[in-house]
């Protein structure tokens, strides 16, 4: 995640001062230009703004100079501040956008409206990375400039993916997940122990795991090379494959006393604790192992195929509490090596400063409610400087008596914006709603955020092929911000806004 200086080139398009047209004959273009530049530089001191003189005629030498400056910049802001019917300034504006840099087309009302409209209608269906905005207030252009600069800082981020292309069961590690809970299992579910014994003794048995891209979380497996190309071209984000065996290697090197300090902190702060101390200790060891891996690889976000690894013996402990703790420190784990969810998470994180909640969901069509649920959620829902959410430590949802998972308590009454990006399809789905409860019911995953939303509209527009089942939710109403960001990246927007 880069924090380099962002370079934005500002282009001004309008009419000569003494031509007839908008705003009016004799309008002082230079005064307005300096006002805009002063505002931007004062508002965004960490952005380097460059500009050329006003484009009021199609001058080949000036156009070439501006083109060169745009190509050197990270993005552009085109201000249309006047018009007088001359087609050359429309042609220039279109050519600037055609250079392919992410662009904000910003119009000053009662000044550049004719220029703005003709430029935008000429390029709006051509998949350029453009966000149009028209207002009489300079301050209204601040939000898209901020979002553009935040998304540009996303460039160069790498996501470390741990996923196996061939499946081999390691029953020694799998059975190690059961050992801390054997006493309880023998008492409450002896058939569980009996069945696991049968499966471990059957050399031909394998849990179903996906290595071909059939699972909704594994879109990238359908064509890994093409997926990486799209990821790079759209977001300038890299997908780096790691060797899954590294996880156990790092885990075995963890100092148990160091892990015990972490586990004790979790137990002390949790509102309720179900698993044994040993299960929680093992998760704390995995947290330290993950953190050491990420530091050694200079990476802040990773996506291990956790479900597959737990079923095949690539993980010596459940990762949910590890992800929870890492998120409080600005490291982020994305479940199930789901790269579409990872890029959706990063998109939202860089725009809002808040981590997303990657989850499955259920629909209650009778009551117009959605339950977003997973066995992990971020510990700081409002961002790295925000408070840690209340939580319980429960057994992992689907495996009933195994693993330690944080049951996070979501803020009731808050708006929530839920998204998913399809890297292959170059589009984004956006939903909105309001958190109305935390659901304690058994079944499915342990953290359950109940959201009032427009279930009928969402179901009628559901696109499983593009977006799968996982969604990524951010506390707050970020619909407008995400639409701006999507247009700046050239993403097609499926807007399922509801109940806000």
N, C-alpha and C positions, 0 to 999 in steps of 0.2 A: 504494500500500500504506500503510494508515493505522496510526498508532501512538497514536491518541487514547485518552483514558481510557475504559475500558469500564465501563458501569453495569449492575450486576446487582441485581435486587430479590429479597430473600430472604423467603419466606413460610413461616410455621410453622403447622401444623395439628395439633391434638391435643384432649385432653379437659380440662375444668376440673380443678383440682388435687384437689378432694375428691369428684369423681364416682368411681363404681366402674368399673373398666376397666383397660386396659393403659396404662403399665407397672403401676401399682398406685395405690390410694387414697393421696392425700397426696404424690404424686410432684411434685418441685420442677421444674416446667416452665421457670421463669425462669432457674434455674441452668444447665440444659442449653442453653437459647437463647444465653445469654451465652458459654458454653464454645464453641459452634459459631461464633458471630460472631467471637470472639477468634481462634480458629484460622484462619478464612478470611482475616481482615484481616492476620494475621501472615504467612500463607502467600502471599497474593497482594496485596502492597502497591500494585500498579499498577491494581488493580480497585477501583472505588468501589461498596461494598455498602450498600444501604439496606434497611430492614425496617419492618414494623408490628408491633403486638401480636399475640399468639397468636390464631388463629381457632379457637375452641372452640364457638361457636354461630353460626348464620347471622344475623348482624346487618347489616341493609341498609346502614347508615351506614359500618360498618367495611369491608364488601365493596366499596362504591363507592370508598372511599379507597384500598384496595389495588389495585383495578382501575386507578385513575388513575395510581398509582405504577408499575404494571407497564407501562402504555402509554408512560410516559416513559422506561422502562429499555430496555436493549438485549436483555436476556434475563432469565429467572427461574430460581430454584432453590426448589422446594417441598419442605420437610422435613415428613414425616409422623412425628410424635413421640408419638402416642397415639391411642386410640380408646375409645368407650364406646357404640357402637351407634347414635348419633344421626345421621340421614341428612343433616342440614344441612351438616356439614363435608365430606361427600362431594360434595354439590352445589356447594359453594364451590370445592373443588379442581378440579372439572371446568370450571367457568366461568373460572377463572384460565387454564387451558390453552387454552380456546376463544378467548382473546384473540389467539392466533396467534403469540406470541413464542416463540423457541426456549427449551425448558424442560428442566430436569433434575428428575425426580421422585425424590427421595431419601428412603429409609425407614430409620429406626432399628429394627433387629430387636428383637423383644420389646416393642415400644412402639407403632408406628403401622402394623403389618402389615395389619390389617383395612382401615384407611383407604386405605393405599397400593394394596392389591390392587383394591379396588372402584373407585377413581379410574382406575387404569390399564386395567382390562378395559373400562371404559366408553368410553375414547377410543382404544384401541390400533389399531383398524381405520379410523380417521377421518382419517388422513394429517396429523395434527398433528406438529409438530417437537418430539418428546419422547424423552428417553433415561431409562429407568427403572433405578434401581440401589437395591439393598437390602443393608445391611450393619450390623454392630454397631460398626464402627470408623469414626470420623469421617474418618480419613485416606484411607479408600477413596473418598471423594467428591471428592478433590482432582483426580484425573485428568480426569473429565468437566468439572469447572469450568475446568481449564486448557485443555482442548480447545475448550470453548465460547468462552472468551475469545479464543483464537487465531483461531478461525473468524470471530468478530465483527470482528477486525482486518483480515480480508480485505475487508470492505465498502468500497466506494468505489474499489477497484482497477479500472483500465482496461487492457484488452489492445488494443494497436495492431495492426490487421490490414492487411497489404498483400496485395491480391488483385485481379486484373483480371477484369472482367466481359466484356470483349471481347478476343479474341486477335489480335495482329498480330506477325508475325515480324520481328525486327530482326537480320538476318544479320551486320551489322557487329560488333555486340557478341557474338553467338554465336561468330563466327569468332575474335574476340579471346580467347576462352577456350582456343582451340587453339594460338594462336601460341607461348606459352612452351614447348610440348611438341612442336612440329613436327619437330624434329630426331630425337627419339626415335621419333615416330610413323612418319616416313619409313623409318626403319631396321627397326622391329619390326612395324609394321602399316600398310604403304602402302595397303592396300585401305580402311582407315579414312579416310585423307585423300581418296582417290578418291571414296568414297561421299559424304562431306560436301560435296565440290565439286559433285557431281550434285544433291544436295538443295538447296544454296544457290542453284543456277542455275535451279531449278524454282519459278517464281513461284506455282504452285498448291499447293506442298507445305506441310503443317503437321504438326507432331507432335501426337498426341492430347493434349489438355488438357481438364480438366473445369471448366465454368462453370455447370453445372446442379445439382450435388450428387450425381452418380453415384459419384464417387470416395468411398471410405470416410472420407477425412480431411475431406470438405467437407459434413458433415451440415447445417451452418448455411445452405448455399445452397438447400436445399429450401424454406425459408420464412424468410428472413433477419429479417423483422419479428417473427415469432413466436419465433424463436430468441433474439433480443435481449430480448424480454419475459420469457421463461423464465429467461434468465441473470440478469436484474435481480431478478426475483421470488424466485428460489431463493438466489442468492449475493450479490445487490447488487453485481454486477460488470458493468462496461460493455464493450461491444465497439465500438471506434472504427475506422472505415475510414480508411486513409491513401492518398495518391496514390503508386502504385508508381514514377512517374517521379522522385520525390524521391530515391530510392536512388542512381541514377546521378548526379544533381545533387550530392549530398553527396560521393559518391565522387570526383568530378572535382576537388573542392576540397581533398582531403586532401594534406597535405605528405608527399612521398615519403620524406624523410629521417626523419620521425617514424615512418612505417610501417616503415622498415628496422630501426629499433631493436626494434620488436615482433617482426618476422620473425626477426631474429638471435637473440632470446631463445627463440623457439619452436624454432629449429634446434638451438640449444645444449642445450636441456633434453630434446629428443626422443631416444628410444632408437634410432630409425632414421628416415631421411628418404628418401622416394622422389621427390617432385616436384622440379622445377627451382626455383632461388632466385626466379625471376620469378613463378612460380605462387604461391609462398608469400608473396611480397611483395604481390601483388595481394589475397590473402586478408587480409593485415594492413591494407591500405588500406580494405578493406570493413569490417573490425572497427572502425576509427576512424570511418568514415562512419556505421555503425550506432549507435555510442556517441554521436556528436554529434546524430543524429536523436533518440535517446531522451532525452538531456538537454534538447534544445530543446523537446520535447513533454512533459517532466516525466513520463516513463513508464519503467517498469522491466521490462516484459514485452511482447514483440511476436511476431507470428506471420506472417511473410512466406510467400507461396506459392512457396517456393524451387524446387521441382521444375519447376513451370510457368514460373517466371521464367527459369530456366536454359535451358529449351527454347525460349523465345520471345525472349530477349535483353533481359530486364529486370534481370538481374544481371550486372555486369561481372566477377565473380569468384565462386568457390564460397564459400558462407557458413559452412561447417562449422567451420573454425578460428576464425572470428569469433565464432560461438556459444560455442565452447569457452572462448575468452578472456573473453568477456563474463560467462560464468557464474562465473568466479573473482572477479568484482567485484560480484556481486549483480544483474546484468542477465541476462535470460533470453530466448532465442530458441526458439520452438516451430516445428518444421518443418511445411511444407506448409499453412500457415494452418489447422491443425487445432484448432479452438476447443474441441472436447470434450477433446482432450489438454491444451490450455492450462488449462482449468478443473480437470482432474484433477491437473495439475502444481501449480497454486496450492493446491488442497485439501490435497495432501500436503505441500507446502512449508510452509504455515502451521501444520500440525499437528506435523510432525516437525522443522522447521528444516533439512531436507535437500532438495536439488533432485532431481527425478525424471529418469529416463532414458526419454525417449520413443522407442519402437522398434516395428519389425515383429517377427514371431516365426515360428519354424518348430517343428514337432513331430517328435520321434523317439519314436513310439509303442512301438517295440520295447524301448527302454532307459528309457522314462519320463523323457524329458528335453525341455526347451524351450531353444531358442537365441533370446534376445532380441538383435536386431541393428539398428543404424543407423549412419550415417556421421558421427555426432556424439554425444558424451555429455558430461555436466557434468565440469568439471575437478576440482571438489571434491565428491566423492560424500558426504562426511560433514557438509557444511554449509560456510558461508562462512568459518568459522574453522578448518576442517579442512585436512588436507594435500592438495596437488595430486597427482592420480593419475599414475602412470607412463603414458607414451603414446609412440606412434610417429606419424609423419606419412606417410600413405600416399595413393595416388591414390583418388579417390572410387570406391566399390564398383561401381556400375552402369555408370559411364562409363570404367572401365578405365585410360585413360592421361591422364585430365583431372582437374583440381582437386586441392586439398589437404584431407585429412580426418584428424582425430585418431583413431587406434586406441587407445582407452582400455583400460587393464588393470584389470579389476574384482577386488575382493578375494575370493579363493577361500576357501571355508569360511563365508562370511557368509550369514545368512538374507536373503531379499529378499521384499518385499511388492509385488505388482503390481496396479494398479487401472485402471479406466476408468469415467468418468462419462458417461452419456447425458443431455444437457440436455433434449432433446425428450421422452425417456421418464421423466425424473426418477428415475433409478436408477443404481446403481453395482455393478460387478463387482469382486470381490476374490480374488486368487490369492496363494498363498505358495509358497516353495521355498527351495532352498539352492544357492548358486553353487558349482559344482564345477570350472569351468575357463574359460579364455579361448581361443576357437577361432581358429586362424590360417588356416583354409581360405579359398580364393578362392570367389567366388560370393556374390551378395547384398551386404550392407553390410559395412563394415570392422570396426566394433567388435562383437564377438560374445561375449555373456555366456551361458555354458552353465549351465542351472539344472535341478537334479533336482526334479521335480514330479509331480503326478498327472495325466498327459496324458489318460488315459481319461475321468476325471471332467470335465476341462475341455472335451474334444471333445464329450462327450455333452450338455453344457450350453451349447455355444457359441451365442452370439446375435449374428450378424454385423449384422443389421438395426439393432440398438440400439447396438452398440459398435464395429463395424468391425474393422479389423486392428490398428491402433496400440494399444499399452498403455504405461503409465507405471510404472516400477519404482523403488522406494526401498530403499536398503540398510537392512536391519534387519527385525525382526518387528513390524510396525505394525498387524496385523490387528485387534486389539481397539480400538486408537485410531481406526482408520478406520471401524469399525462404529459407535462412539460418535458420531463426527463425522457420519456419514451419517444417523443417527437424529435428530440435532439439526437437520439440514437437511431432514428429511422425505424422504430418498432411500430407495427400496426397495433392499434389499441382496441381491445374488446372491453368496453366500459359497462360493467354491471353494477354501477353505483346504486345503493338502496338504503333506505331507512336512516338517512342522516338528516 
